[in-house]
């Protein structure tokens, strides 16, 4: 959340936040590209870390949305427990 907030303050930089709570759950967008960071706070507070993130599936889930952005550069940060 702090990283998304910091990136929003950089000129011409957009960010989104997706979570992958574990193998039994699907991915969830907590913050879309145009939403304010405060929107994601409630969803983030409901998450718990249990070490069950399917990392390859998580990356594959967000890549199409990232690659469809019409921008010069794209960066994917992966933060896991």
C-alpha positions in Angstrom: 0.0 0.0 0.0 2.8 2.4 0.9 4.5 1.7 -2.5 1.3 2.3 -4.4 0.8 5.6 -2.5 4.4 6.7 -3.2 4.2 5.9 -6.9 1.0 7.9 -7.2 3.0 11.0 -6.2 5.5 10.5 -9.1 4.6 12.6 -12.2 3.2 10.5 -15.1 3.2 7.3 -12.9 0.2 5.1 -12.4 -0.2 2.2 -10.1 -2.6 -0.6 -9.3 -2.6 -3.2 -6.5 -3.6 -6.8 -6.8 -3.6 -9.4 -4.1 -3.5 -13.2 -4.3 -4.5 -14.6 -0.9 -3.6 -18.2 -1.5 -4.2 -21.3 -3.6 -7.8 -21.6 -2.8 -8.7 -18.0 -3.6 -8.6 -16.1 -6.9 -6.8 -12.8 -7.5 -8.4 -9.6 -6.5 -7.8 -6.1 -7.6 -7.7 -3.8 -4.5 -6.7 -0.7 -6.4 -7.4 0.0 -10.1 -5.3 2.3 -12.1 -7.5 5.4 -11.6 -8.7 4.8 -8.0 -7.5 6.6 -4.9 -5.3 4.6 -2.6 -7.7 5.0 0.3 -10.2 2.7 -1.6 -7.9 -0.3 -1.1 -7.3 0.2 2.7 -10.4 -1.8 3.8 -9.6 -4.7 1.5 -6.0 -4.8 2.6 -7.0 -4.9 6.2 -9.0 -8.1 5.7 -6.0 -10.0 4.3 -3.8 -12.4 6.2 -0.4 -13.8 5.3 -0.1 -17.6 5.3 2.6 -18.3 2.8 0.3 -19.9 0.3 0.7 -17.5 -2.7 0.8 -19.2 -6.1 3.4 -16.9 -7.5 3.4 -17.9 -11.1 -0.4 -17.8 -11.3 -0.4 -14.4 -9.6 2.1 -12.9 -12.1 0.1 -14.5 -15.0 -3.1 -12.9 -13.7 -1.8 -9.3 -13.7 0.3 -9.4 -16.9 -2.5 -8.9 -19.4 -3.7 -5.8 -17.6 -0.2 -4.4 -17.2 0.7 -5.0 -20.8 -2.5 -3.4 -22.2 -1.5 -0.1 -20.6 -0.5 2.4 -23.3 2.6 3.7 -21.6 6.3 3.7 -22.5 7.5 1.7 -19.4 5.9 -0.9 -17.2 7.2 -2.3 -13.9 5.8 -5.2 -11.9 6.7 -5.3 -8.3 6.1 -8.6 -6.5 5.9 -8.5 -2.8 5.2 -11.7 -1.0 5.2 -13.2 2.5 
